[in-house]
């Protein structure tokens, strides 16, 4: 269950200095090997689940969870059997 709308997420993110909002749909069982992003991320998992590995720590994220990731941090992503929908705010 979402406790925040996309419009609320967008407004809050923009107030915090993020300048781009995207909706990402990830395929079931997708695994993304170690990579980085040239932007800071604030995100909300809307549907499904995934495991984020950063700083040698695995975090299991599921619908309703929020997370942040700083730019240039190496990380891996592994999506669950149903894939996932994630609202992503980027600070470029």
C-alpha positions in Angstrom: 0.0 0.0 0.0 1.4 3.4 -0.9 1.2 6.1 1.7 2.3 8.8 -0.6 1.2 9.7 -4.1 3.6 10.3 -7.0 2.6 14.0 -6.9 3.5 14.2 -3.2 6.8 12.3 -3.8 7.6 14.7 -6.7 6.8 17.9 -4.7 8.8 16.7 -1.6 11.8 15.6 -3.8 11.8 18.9 -5.6 11.7 20.8 -2.3 14.7 18.7 -1.2 16.7 19.8 -4.3 16.2 16.9 -6.6 15.6 18.0 -10.2 14.4 15.0 -12.1 11.7 12.4 -11.2 11.3 9.1 -13.2 9.2 6.0 -12.8 11.3 2.8 -13.3 9.7 -0.5 -14.1 12.1 -3.4 -13.5 11.7 -6.9 -14.9 11.3 -9.9 -12.8 14.6 -11.6 -11.7 16.7 -8.9 -13.2 20.2 -8.5 -11.8 22.3 -5.4 -12.4 26.0 -5.9 -11.7 28.2 -3.4 -9.9 27.7 0.1 -11.4 27.5 3.8 -10.3 25.3 6.7 -11.1 26.5 10.3 -11.7 23.6 11.6 -9.6 22.2 11.3 -6.0 19.1 9.2 -5.7 16.1 9.3 -3.4 13.6 6.6 -4.2 10.4 5.0 -3.1 9.6 1.3 -3.9 6.0 1.2 -5.1 5.6 -2.4 -6.2 7.6 -5.6 -5.8 10.9 -6.0 -4.1 14.6 -5.9 -4.7 18.0 -6.3 -3.0 20.4 -3.4 -3.1 24.1 -4.1 -2.3 26.2 -1.1 -1.4 29.1 -0.6 1.0 29.3 -4.4 1.4 25.7 -4.4 2.9 22.7 -6.0 1.4 19.4 -4.2 2.0 16.1 -5.9 1.1 13.6 -3.3 -0.1 9.9 -3.9 -0.7 6.8 -1.9 -1.5 6.5 1.0 0.8 10.2 1.4 1.5 12.2 4.5 0.8 16.0 4.6 0.2 18.8 7.1 -0.7 22.0 6.5 -2.6 24.7 9.1 -3.1 26.2 9.6 -6.5 29.2 7.5 -7.6 28.6 4.8 -5.0 29.2 1.4 -6.5 26.2 -0.9 -6.0 24.4 -3.9 -7.3 20.6 -4.5 -7.7 18.7 -7.8 -7.8 14.9 -7.7 -8.5 12.4 -10.2 -7.2 10.2 -12.7 -8.9 7.5 -10.0 -9.7 10.0 -7.2 -10.7 9.5 -3.8 -9.2 8.2 -0.3 -9.7 10.4 2.4 -8.2 9.8 6.2 -8.2 13.3 7.8 -8.5 14.3 11.4 -7.7 17.6 12.4 -9.1 19.9 15.3 -8.2 22.0 15.8 -11.3 
